[in-house]
Amino acid sequence: MIRSLPLSGKIGLATVIFWLLTAMFGPLLAPHPVGEFVDMDVFSGISSTFPLGTDYLGRDVFSRLLYGARYTVGLAAAAAMLASITGIGLALTAAVGSRVLDELLSRFMDTMISIPSKILALVLVAAFGSSIPLLLVICAFTYVPGSYRIARSLAVNLAQMDYVQVAKTQGEGRWHIGLREILPNMIHPMLADFGLRFVFIVLLLSGLSFLGLGVQPPEADFGSLVRENISGLAEGAPAIIVPAIAIATLTIGVNLLIDAMRGKR
């Protein structure tokens, strides 16, 4: 499968694997604790002691980046998975359930999707706070309607296929039809949608953190690393350039992989 990917897909896959491994093992490899002050100079450049320089308080950027990957990648992946599972579950319920239930779920999701995701997330964060569990739930809740809309469209089309009609005439129950006949044929499109949700949530989390509403100090994700070191932009400090590049490579890598998988199918 990997050999059949185009060059762009292989680059995307390598980038995704790199950031996944960084999120998993980064904190174990960090040379300094996340909030430790290690240098008297602020915004120092790249050196053998500090591979990515220091930030606005003299903390090691390399260590903070390794810790930050855990939140940016891990939190976004968990939220995207929760959003996709919830959206698919509700979509299957609507597709195999009664017409009234389908209308109620669809109209509610249409109402939710009409609200811009960033506005909805800002309102929810302002109302409930920005702890890690709440950020997970808020990001997932924000993107459930989009996942539901794609999954329902697929499920409704698949429900009209001949093999599904045969299963109905054989007396199979609704949940058997949904889980055994419809769901397996939705997996590949929904995996692509999961990748897109992941990218959207990475950007949403980074935006919230840039506004000071995401991961709170002394912990950090890529967005908060950019925000807290914004004063180093004029002098081109690595402390602000590196996390910005990290966000770009992560999102571009996922998009390259998704595009390659779409083309392969």
Buried (B, 14 or more C-beta within 10 A) or exposed (E): EEEEBEEBBBBBBBBBEBBBEBBEEBBEEBEBBBBBBBBEEBBBBEEEEBBBBBBBBBBBBBBBBBBBBBBBBBBBBBBBBBBBBBBBBBBBBBBBBEEEEBEEBBEEBEEBBEEEBBEBBBEBBEEEEBEBEBBBBBBBBBBBBBBBBBBBBBBBEBBEEEEBEEBBEEEBEBEEBBEEBBBEBBEEBBEBBBBBBBBBBBBBBBBBBBBEBBBBEEBBBBBBBBBBBEEBEEEEBBBBBBBBEBBEBBBBBBBBBBBBBEEEE
